Amino acid sequence: MSRPHTAGHRREVLDRELSPSSRARDARGTLAEYRKRSLAALGMLDHRADVAYGPDPAERLHHFPPRRPGAPLLVFVHGGHWQESGREDACFAAPALLAAGAGYIALGYGLAPGRRLEEMSASVRRGLAWVRENAAALGGRSDAVYAAGSSAGAHLVAMATGGPDGVPLAGLCLLSGLYDLRPVVGSYVNDALGLSPATAREMSPLFRSPPRAGRVLLARGRYETDEYARQQERFSAALRGRGGTAGGPVVEDLVVEDRDHFDLPLDLGDAATVLGRTVLGHLGSAPGW
């Protein structure tokens, strides 16, 4: 006999589908690896910590300058369901990116429940615009600024670059993102966010015009929940459908074997991995580099 689809049962299903750790192999261990590698990067690499890009105390970034001027800059926006982690845990990819010749920036944006999702999105938009406007001083160039985001960070990057007020960038790397927030409203994730159905739709990249970027890489690990997999497929189809005839971005999909929601970002910039090679290929085609 099948179980009745009560409100409680729907919540249980949504909670499981929006819990990446339900499919990850060692989420806690990987999060600890983020911190370990980030602390190592901050300890051994030249960088400027807590650079202000906006007026809010949450609007700070860590900047790892490239070894040669005029290099591509990769801005990374961390995940954590909009309520966990921070820029201190988002520096793990700096060594690989700097070794490849690029500059690296870990962007902070504040967390719920202290900040509303609209405020986080506005902060990431402000941060990306600030990096683009100050690219030369940061060791890069304005036409070679790229952004990568994981999970909540992928959503925020898509929001910051989409729509008429989106920040134009050379390319995006969106890892395991949520692009339609309507399912979030009925899940545990919304306990901190407090989204209404109307706000969830308004804050969904799926219903906005495509990101203003030359290329968009959508990637996830094989070990991901069905909801995250479905969201990537739907967003990819939407970008191809709406962008293809209007000069929209070139869209590339990637499903990486033997990776999950948490360990995939560790491959950023690592040429020995599928994701790393793809990202470095995009950076390698940057103008003038």
ABEGO torsion letter per residue (X at the ends): XBBBBBAAAAAAAAAAAABAAAABABAAAAAAAAAAAAAAAAAABBBBBGBBABABAABBBBBBBBABBGBBBBBBBBBGGGABEBAAAAAAAAAAAAAAGBBBBBBBAEBOAABBAAAAAAAAAAAAAAAAAAAAAAGBBAAABBBBBBEAAAAAAAAAABEAABBBBABBBBBGBBABAAAAAABAAAAAAGBBAAAAAAABAAABBBBBBABBBBBBBABBBAAAAAAAAAAAAAAAAAAAAAGBBBBBBBBBBGBBAAAAAAABGBAABAAAAAAAAAAAABBGX
